[in-house]
Amino acid sequence: MFPELNNLLNTTPEGAEQGKLTLLCDAKTDGSFLVHHFLSFYLKANCKVCFVALVQSFSHYNMVGQKLGVSLTTARERGQLVVLEGLKSAVDIFFRPQEEPHPLQFLREANAGDLQPLYAFVRDALEPVDCGEAAWRCPVLLVDDLSVLLSLGVGPVAVLDFVHYCRATVCREWKGNVVALVHDSGDAEDEESDVLLNGLSHQSHLILRAEGLATGFCKDVHGQLRILWRRPLQPTTPRDRSLTYQYKIQDKSIFCCEPSSEPYSL
């Protein structure tokens, strides 16, 4: 977990907000460090986490998590973490009988677009039960990343519907949180990506956008992080509030600074 980023967002594991949709976006850079941050953040906050990992293997996420002070293997063994390994599941699905349900069922369909099995997986993973299990603080859905669904043939409307149903169940009904990464291709002709990004932006309470530097590579700064709060922290504050920082990622931390100033650890 990056404590400096927690300071920027004014959050701690003990004071994690509930009922929110957080959108992570990257443009001309790799925003995966934000996924690792929120995954470790919510595990340390003792939340029940459903992690839809469509980009990397479980071992990769676990290795990074250990550097940030959490063990995904231990969290999964004790029932706190449920992981859908997209890379592994995408292969396994073709060796299962057709009648067996699977979260990535759309991969076997001629017209990909039905994400109901994926929603059912999330619902079953996070549904509160009273059977003597450990008392988790709140349910959290984390997706890395939604843009992969577009590349697999799912339309943006279907992805937005999936997020809508997850918000209705996880955020509104169960008072949990949804965090999702989406890639901004920057291509004006990529209409599907634009529809998905714009649709998610309007639904989100918090947007973190990691961008590459306009000047290119720099050894002291890796990119720029824009933070947009779409709901007021206090009734007297404006509805939308934004801040912009430059960041440098290190092995176990991220250093931030305001543009044209010296880097510092918050």
FIBA-280326 format. One record per residue (C-alpha): residue number from 1; residue in one letter; x, y, z. Coordinates in pm, whole numbers, plus 50000, padded with zeros to 5 digits. Each point is the difference from the previous one (the first is absolute). Layout:
(NUM "A" (X Y Z)) ...
END
This chain:
(1 "M" (50000 50000 50000)) (2 "F" (50130 50348 49916)) (3 "P" (49951 50214 50314)) (4 "E" (50083 50314 49805)) (5 "L" (49702 49941 49770)) (6 "N" (49778 49946 50303)) (7 "N" (50103 50342 50126)) (8 "L" (49908 50158 49666)) (9 "L" (49658 49835 50013)) (10 "N" (49962 50070 50372)) (11 "T" (49923 49633 50069)) (12 "T" (50125 49728 50232)) (13 "P" (49911 49631 50026)) (14 "E" (49818 50075 50325)) (15 "G" (49794 50276 49836)) (16 "A" (49924 49845 49661)) (17 "E" (49687 50148 49844)) (18 "Q" (49711 49780 49891)) (19 "G" (49749 50004 49715)) (20 "K" (50240 50155 49747)) (21 "L" (50106 49932 49642)) (22 "T" (50364 50086 49937)) (23 "L" (50121 50021 49639)) (24 "L" (50367 49942 49926)) (25 "C" (50114 50114 49658)) (26 "D" (50337 49992 49826)) (27 "A" (50106 50181 49684)) (28 "K" (50340 49952 49835)) (29 "T" (50131 49835 50316)) (30 "D" (49946 49692 50216)) (31 "G" (49745 50065 50273)) (32 "S" (50026 49657 50159)) (33 "F" (50165 50151 50309)) (34 "L" (49657 50143 50086)) (35 "V" (49848 49651 49988)) (36 "H" (50267 49866 50235)) (37 "H" (49942 50294 50234)) (38 "F" (49626 49946 50035)) (39 "L" (50033 49622 50023)) (40 "S" (50243 50024 50292)) (41 "F" (49804 50291 50151)) (42 "Y" (49672 49809 50026)) (43 "L" (50164 49679 50118)) (44 "K" (50168 50195 50279)) (45 "A" (49663 50162 50074)) (46 "N" (49863 49648 50068)) (47 "C" (49752 50019 49712)) (48 "K" (49867 49702 49804)) (49 "V" (50149 50040 49651)) (50 "C" (49897 49849 49667)) (51 "F" (50286 50056 49757)) (52 "V" (49926 49954 49629)) (53 "A" (50357 49978 49868)) (54 "L" (49993 50004 49621)) (55 "V" (50353 50124 49930)) (56 "Q" (50262 49820 50211)) (57 "S" (50036 49666 50177)) (58 "F" (49921 49952 50368)) (59 "S" (50368 49944 50076)) (60 "H" (50083 50342 49855)) (61 "Y" (49742 50180 50216)) (62 "N" (50110 49800 50304)) (63 "M" (50366 50089 49947)) (64 "V" (49920 50373 49981)) (65 "G" (49764 49970 50297)) (66 "Q" (50275 49853 50216)) (67 "K" (50213 50306 49930)) (68 "L" (49710 50214 50118)) (69 "G" (49953 49800 50319)) (70 "V" (49715 49760 49914)) (71 "S" (49986 49633 49902)) (72 "L" (49733 49927 49741)) (73 "T" (50051 49628 50054)) (74 "T" (49924 50030 50372)) (75 "A" (49702 50227 49933)) (76 "R" (49858 49750 49752)) (77 "E" (50052 49705 50233)) (78 "R" (49811 50168 50284)) (79 "G" (49711 50098 49775)) (80 "Q" (50064 50375 49990)) (81 "L" (50102 50004 49633)) (82 "V" (49826 49837 49704)) (83 "V" (50194 50019 49673)) (84 "L" (49891 49937 49643)) (85 "E" (50320 49936 49805)) (86 "G" (49911 50113 49651)) (87 "L" (50311 49861 49830)) (88 "K" (49948 49655 50150)) (89 "S" (49621 49998 49964)) (90 "A" (50014 50104 49635)) (91 "V" (50176 49669 49924)) (92 "D" (49808 49780 50245)) (93 "I" (49661 50099 49862)) (94 "F" (50062 49825 49668)) (95 "F" (50070 49670 50176)) (96 "R" (49680 50002 50204)) (97 "P" (49670 49848 49892)) (98 "Q" (49779 50252 49822)) (99 "E" (49725 49970 50261)) (100 "E" (50227 50093 50294)) (101 "P" (49960 50369 50092)) (102 "H" (50309 50219 50000)) (103 "P" (50057 50371 50081)) (104 "L" (50161 50052 49660)) (105 "Q" (49728 49812 49816)) (106 "F" (49991 50267 49729)) (107 "L" (50331 49870 49861)) (108 "R" (49818 49692 49872)) (109 "E" (49718 50198 49839)) (110 "A" (49993 50117 49640)) (111 "N" (49867 50342 50102)) (112 "A" (50183 50099 50316)) (113 "G" (49797 50232 50217)) (114 "D" (49834 49811 50285)) (115 "L" (50187 50081 50320)) (116 "Q" (49727 49865 50228)) (117 "P" (50215 49696 50099)) (118 "L" (50282 50238 50098)) (119 "Y" (49758 50206 50209)) (120 "A" (49871 49680 50163)) (121 "F" (50359 49908 50092)) (122 "V" (50050 50341 50166)) (123 "R" (49666 49978 50182)) (124 "D" (50069 49650 50133)) (125 "A" (50353 50096 50106)) (126 "L" (49895 50307 50199)) (127 "E" (49651 49916 50124)) (128 "P" (49989 50035 50380)) (129 "V" (49930 49674 50182)) (130 "D" (49937 49918 50365)) (131 "C" (50174 49670 50055)) (132 "G" (50274 50076 50247)) (133 "E" (50243 50143 49743)) (134 "A" (50240 50278 50087)) (135 "A" (49827 50338 50017)) (136 "W" (50136 50206 49712)) (137 "R" (49950 50377 50000)) (138 "C" (49835 50040 49661)) (139 "P" (50001 49832 49657)) (140 "V" (50226 50137 49724)) (141 "L" (50012 49918 49630)) (142 "L" (50330 50076 49823)) (143 "V" (50036 49954 49622)) (144 "D" (50329 50009 49806)) (145 "D" (49906 50104 49742)) (146 "L" (49666 50061 49828)) (147 "S" (50164 50092 49669)) (148 "V" (50102 49635 49958)) (149 "L" (49631 49912 49965)) (150 "L" (49979 50231 49698)) (151 "S" (50298 49831 49838)) (152 "L" (49827 49663 50053)) (153 "G" (49699 50112 49799)) (154 "V" (49765 50126 50271)) (155 "G" (49825 50325 49909)) (156 "P" (50035 50311 50219)) (157 "V" (49626 50004 50081)) (158 "A" (50024 49646 50137)) (159 "V" (50301 50097 50215)) (160 "L" (49816 50308 50130)) (161 "D" (49698 49783 50083)) (162 "F" (50229 49763 50191)) (163 "V" (50142 50289 50203)) (164 "H" (49650 50137 50059)) (165 "Y" (49877 49671 50147)) (166 "C" (50315 49965 50210)) (167 "R" (49951 50353 50136)) (168 "A" (49635 49932 50080)) (169 "T" (50089 49685 50192)) (170 "V" (50342 50068 50152)) (171 "C" (49979 50377 50060)) (172 "R" (49632 50067 50064)) (173 "E" (49866 49676 50144)) (174 "W" (50306 49880 50191)) (175 "K" (50166 50342 50063)) (176 "G" (50328 49887 49846)) (177 "N" (50230 50144 49733)) (178 "V" (50085 49938 49635)) (179 "V" (50342 50086 49855)) (180 "A" (50075 49950 49631)) (181 "L" (50287 50080 49766)) (182 "V" (49936 50104 49641)) (183 "H" (50250 50095 49730)) (184 "D" (49973 50323 49806)) (185 "S" (50144 49921 49658)) (186 "G" (50004 50366 49896)) (187 "D" (49879 49893 49656)) (188 "A" (49718 50222 49877)) (189 "E" (49881 49717 49776)) (190 "D" (49968 49753 50290)) (191 "E" (49633 50074 50065)) (192 "E" (49941 49697 50224)) (193 "S" (50276 50105 50238)) (194 "D" (49864 50355 50011)) (195 "V" (49646 49879 50075)) (196 "L" (50125 49780 50285)) (197 "L" (50226 50266 50149)) (198 "N" (49741 50278 49982)) (199 "G" (49726 49777 50138)) (200 "L" (50212 49893 50297)) (201 "S" (50116 50356 50066)) (202 "H" (49642 50119 50045)) (203 "Q" (49928 49719 50247)) (204 "S" (50316 50037 50209)) (205 "H" (50042 50171 50334)) (206 "L" (50379 50014 49970)) (207 "I" (50219 49996 49688)) (208 "L" (50376 49941 50003)) (209 "R" (50159 50054 49660)) (210 "A" (50365 49906 49949)) (211 "E" (50158 50163 49696)) (212 "G" (50337 49984 49832)) (213 "L" (50211 50313 49988)) (214 "A" (49945 50222 49699)) (215 "T" (50376 50058 49987)) (216 "G" (50076 49628 49986)) (217 "F" (50232 49797 50225)) (218 "C" (50139 50149 50320)) (219 "K" (50204 49812 50259)) (220 "D" (49863 50206 50290)) (221 "V" (49631 49998 49907)) (222 "H" (49807 49707 49853)) (223 "G" (49671 50170 49926)) (224 "Q" (49719 50227 50103)) (225 "L" (49707 49909 50223)) (226 "R" (49673 50191 49975)) (227 "I" (49754 49950 50286)) (228 "L" (49637 50104 49958)) (229 "W" (49743 49981 50279)) (230 "R" (49651 50003 49849)) (231 "R" (49819 50029 50333)) (232 "P" (50059 50261 50274)) (233 "L" (50191 49895 50308)) (234 "Q" (49805 50262 50194)) (235 "P" (49659 50157 49922)) (236 "T" (50163 50341 49955)) (237 "T" (50261 49887 49743)) (238 "P" (49949 50008 49622)) (239 "R" (49868 49683 49841)) (240 "D" (50313 49927 49797)) (241 "R" (50354 50056 50129)) (242 "S" (50321 49903 49822)) (243 "L" (50371 49990 50074)) (244 "T" (50298 49920 49777)) (245 "Y" (50329 49847 50116)) (246 "Q" (50308 49854 49840)) (247 "Y" (50111 49664 50135)) (248 "K" (50299 49768 50012)) (249 "I" (49947 49631 50077)) (250 "Q" (50255 49824 50218)) (251 "D" (50014 49642 50120)) (252 "K" (49774 50043 50303)) (253 "S" (49874 50355 49973)) (254 "I" (49902 50279 49766)) (255 "F" (50132 50353 50033)) (256 "C" (49781 50289 49891)) (257 "C" (50054 50367 49934)) (258 "E" (49811 50290 49859)) (259 "P" (50099 50087 49641)) (260 "S" (50328 50197 49977)) (261 "S" (50095 49934 50361)) (262 "E" (50233 49761 50180)) (263 "P" (49878 49641 50055)) (264 "Y" (49895 49915 50352)) (265 "S" (49857 49711 50197)) (266 "L" (49665 50097 50143)) 
END
